[in-house]
């Protein structure tokens, strides 16, 4: 077979590249503020599209939305506080697509520098317990207020604020109360804000399945009777990505929750079956556990338990009927029972490590003993 001429070989890659770079008029998207963007269907090495700032990207949910945006070619700006906490995010995008910038939640200038070049801003910042430097009000209300003011100042196209289930300014829980008040604040400053209220999330870095599987999770105040609809963190990350590409989600409130209601005790039972161990949970009266947890939270620098976490054990999840859900985004959330094997296998001993999921194992055991059908 004759080889191609040198001129043909040198021009062939150029023709291929120009064909890939050719854009249809439908690829051009005009944002709310009139800014034209090229929306691509390519992967992490594609160019164009959105520039997104993700506050709180080093948390559980943050890594999933950063990964989904960066692998589509978006430029993702990640404001961070701790150098070592953000390095795993560098790998989520192609070279130069994930940009890190140091910021301080109390420094307005650093916040403005993080959002001034973006057309979408995600606020995922949240804290389960107060620390010596930041109270829940500092993080949830004042921090959200500074971010919303920066978004409004630079007229960013989209602002997606992640709140919490049961967010209510009148709640007996300080966490839920500050989250609810923050929703009012950001909507007053930037009316086009999209508010997202995820239920308790489960995943690889969660504080639900992994906490229940740990030997250190001993004390409870309500016999683990709190009820909620646990949601897969990957589903929430996908929903946040879809909101970016759908301008109809602006000014809307979304409640993102799983398909089935559970109590913490029921989930603990699923966990014990999966890890083939019986974790001990000691019930302590609220009047004793709450002040003790508050004292530990002030004395210890690491997270053990806070007084507000004890208070939340007595508050069931309430769904806002006026809020939109996964169905409005064309999604069907996953049930937690389908993922316990995936996330808890590491808690098994070597004896049981290679066994199949608990439900499948039980079905196999039943087949050994059931030989006669009931209708025979």
PyMOL commands that set and color helices and strands:
alter all, ss='L'
color gray80, all
select helices_A, chain A and resi 6-21+25-27+62-70+83-85+87-92+108-115+136-153+174-189+209-213+233-245+247-249+264-275+286-299+307-312+326-329+336-338+340-347+358-369
alter helices_A, ss='H'
color red, helices_A
select strands_A, chain A and resi 28-30+36-38+51-55+75-80+98-102+120-123+158-162+194-198+201-202+219-220+227-228+231-232+253-256+262-263+282-283
alter strands_A, ss='S'
color yellow, strands_A
deselect
rebuild
show_as cartoon
